[in-house]
């Protein structure tokens, strides 16, 4: 459905996107992640025909992205959702349906369906008087009025509360089930992990990793083991090379101590040390690397808008819910930094 | 609708204020000077009739305290004034205000006397000599080395056989023969003796259309008129105008706005006859302009708002082209402009010509505002832009229209057509196209310029205005030279071979600047034509050289800066020559100036000399003169291009050098023309 080959965009001497090549299959949700200035938004805007590439080609639904005919097959959601605030949700969506030359009866049915699915209340209230979440939903509904094959969403859940965020993510999954192709960028990697079939990670205009979330995790991340003990495993003077390299400092979690180690050999060594000290291993958990860990590993810096970066964020989640696994929705309000490119 | 109503209210306010001012005068002029005068004296009536004067009973009047001026009879002692004016003395307080009071009193008495004379049943007795004035084009008089008011214009006509003879036979019974007063041999279109009409109604002057077209054939077509104020021309009678109603001194020749306003009477002493001036029509024509300023403000705000809050971004993803989006944005404002203009035309008595003439002005207001709103980064910048647009366009439209009945230069403004229309004068197709063409084309090109950057990368970024301007120009160029990325050509460009495509684009873009060059040069002519020739011509030649050199090279600079043109001397040479050729070809289109007689003006010839007719020269020299501009434009554009391909400073220096070279050429051409 989408073929991108050698796509580049330069502004003067600055390269916003460099030799970007990827493809997106029909009915796939494709994620683009990266830090600010990585070239995500520029890539999405080139796919949408908003920005003309300096070189390379992007084909969407069989059309070159610069062709106006392509736009009949595309729904675009920009990072921000400024609307015509004097209009109501219904009149606003009808206005855009008219621009796409959608017959009025068809448009009415589509608009009604989208508004119902997105739980849009106050659809006859001025858009200037509705909440940010409602505006975002109206903007999402706008991207659907022409019943496009391809949806390009730039930070669809940006700045929304957790309930609305989950609603939007769930809606994205439904779009995939309905056969739509979705290209999706996000700062919050959990959002990407939870809905995307495949992702690319961009940094400084280049794609630095690509594949399924699991595939990238396998290639770029390592499984770790969290060993909970009732005494701290202190490596003594007789420590082996394994001890020194693999067994880090223990972290006190409640009345227990957590030691993160990279292998089962190291787990066994912790068990021995603790046993020598008169203690026992209380629990052992396996932790798969999150996309955020991979991102940190590749890009070398934490995701923007994250408190303390990915590393501490993972620790926070552990501490808050040791039994709940290491992956879960981030329930904190995320800042909505604007992207420079 | 609300906007339309608001604009109508504004226009109505202007009209109403004008009408009220006309009816009752300006309140600030009232009761400025206190005059001690006996209520029973005839001077009291004169004081009473002058709003600026207020009468103080003579017994209460004390100079410097209760009165600025005292009028009393010498022999009467108290308040009795003698019948003989020689026995009246007027004493003013010895201050500037006293002097002003005396001057105002003198004018009041003159005006009062004129009214009394006009009320005489036997008008022949009151005005024993009636002169019909016919105003000739200022330009033609200058061309012939003559001036208004000389023997050739007034001697033969003013005291000609018809005038004096008939006056002698009319008169007593007030129903004289109304002689036609053929001015006879008035070859220069000067004044002409007319009837000493017994009824006294034929003494006004009126010029025919040929006057304002610069026709100086003097065919004696000055029919008895209704009103001197409806006539045209300058000079002629007004000796009191401080800058000189005649042009003998080469001084400023701004027409009077005195007695001719709102159809004032034409009778009076020679000193009180003022040159005709279409004050009423001009004020009413101005009412058409006022709403445009507000319309432009609203339009600019709307465009910029869509940019600053990015509301327009989703529109760019729809199948609509930028042209369609802008059209959808603009047409409602055009509709409002049409509606408001039509209603104003109905209100002031204008016709279709007025509406059609104002529409290009409205389009130019909107187009210039559109470009400003696309270029501006903030409402602060937009405010600067819209104010600049309002001032410049209002000046461009209004100032030339002041000279509607004076000189063909006035026709550079479409508003002049409105003045003609309101005066009930016919407008030829040629005049209409000349007046409206440049503004209409300029509006189209301005919209084209703005559309060049009506795209995501420019609309929603904070680039400085100058950078966006260069972007807008560069986007209209095609790549020239090795190593420059070339976009796939579309439309007509696809049919042009690759190497030539860039040069054709350069030439075409240069040609597109001609309407702006033309407008700028006309504006320069309009501003400078009233100055003495010794000043206006040299300044004009340099200004025009700069305008043309800038037009030929600024887009080349943009092309080099934006990487559309390769930075090599070879490319600079090629695009410079292409630009010169484009300018030369487009400049020939300005031959339309001859259609309205603009080149009959001295400064008009200086500005458009290259296209004005040249006679009496050999064919070889004529061919040389025809091709000389091509060589000039090619050489100077290349010079600028070579500077532009390096950097901004070099471009500025090269542009200055090209301007000097061009100005020198202009001096040569003017000298050749004589």
Interface residues (C-beta under 8 A of the other chain):
Chain A: X11 X45 X48 X49 X50 X51 X52 X54 X55 X68 X69 X71 X72 X74 X76 X78 X80 X82 X83 X84 X96 X99 X100 X101 X139 X142
Chain B: X309 X310 X311 X313 X314 X315 X316 X317 X318 X319 X320 X321 X455 X456 X457 X485 X487
